[in-house]
Amino acid sequence: MEKPIIYSAVQPSGNLTIGNYVGAIRNWVNLQDSYDCFFSIADMHAITVRQEPAELRRRTLELAALYIACGVDPEKCVLYVQSQVPAHAALCWVLNTVTYVGEASRMTQFKDKSQKHADNINMGLMDYPVLMAADILLYRAAAVPVGADQKQHVELARDLAVRFNNRFGETFVVPEPLIFRGGAKIASLLEPTKKMSKSEENPNASVFLSDDRDTVIRKFKRAVTDSGSEVRYAEDKPGISNLLNIYCAFKGCTLAEAEKEFEGKGYGDFKIAVGETVADVIAPVQAEQKRLLSDKKELAAYLVSGRDRAAYAARKTLSKVYRKIGFWEA
Ligand code: TYM
């Protein structure tokens, strides 16, 4: 029997944070045996904000190496660079014609990014979720493992799939967002009501997967905490609650277990423990990423094979779409 299909991606738009790791990539690894997985490096999404070309190219390879270093098996999964498969842009164009400007302009991330990049509100920024829908629908994905911030985009992909199917007949699989509890919403260390982001300007607000042990521990030591002294998960303690979430996600324990472990201990001890736990998990990932980047041939071979497998699957869906909408094909 064919396995259900999973699709997900990360943009090579900055240094990846521990939020990207526990909210997304780490969960992919647990899915790769039970699903047919497609994981891309979303470089076409990345250029919706200005990128330095040489840096974008370097980050693309670094991200591919990171996927593998986190445990994504490039032989089991299809791992590729989005811009290498032209069908993404082609399907995005078709989907644009069933997307309303109103719904695209209501997307939370579009509104946030328009504010943040007020001097560069380009068409791509608004079209971003439609391209993401094209990514997902091209591969007939049943589920899309993402962090909570991408849920609205996956819901748009669902709406577009249903709308297209209603208008042109059964074509797309309607995807579900797959959001894992715990790591789905890692917050900034300095403003714990905001998400931890790779494009954050203050480097102390985010813990990057490339940070060395001392830096990781230092950042956690400086993390903003709340009044009081008890290590307890509570709505009015966003700082400590975020650190507890991070601790549990990296330690693999429950909130109750963590609270028990730190009963009677102060914030200081707890913050050091969080830092050490995170540093212990990311150190081997960094070492493996470094090894992979030292032999670009091996990495390129994985990406070429991934591109070919992705292009084959994508072309099949695109042909079906073209037939349905009345495009001529020989
Ligand atoms: P991106 O690159 O912003 O983030 C990649 C993944 O990391 C998750 N994430 C987080 N999870 C928990 N806590 C955080 N602080 C945190 N920050 C980020 C994101 O939810 C995401 O799962 N548009 C997507 C990339 C994309 C995509 C796709 C995803 C392009 N095409 C198709 C799924 C399917 C994005 O910008 O992710």
Boltz pocket constraint, residues with backbone or C-beta under 6 A from the ligand:
constraints:
  - pocket:
      binder: B
      contacts: [[A, 7], [A, 8], [A, 9], [A, 10], [A, 11], [A, 12], [A, 19], [A, 20], [A, 21], [A, 22], [A, 23], [A, 24], [A, 25], [A, 42], [A, 45], [A, 131], [A, 132], [A, 135], [A, 136], [A, 144], [A, 145], [A, 146], [A, 147], [A, 148], [A, 149], [A, 150], [A, 183], [A, 184], [A, 185], [A, 186], [A, 187], [A, 195], [A, 196], [A, 197]]
      max_distance: 6.0
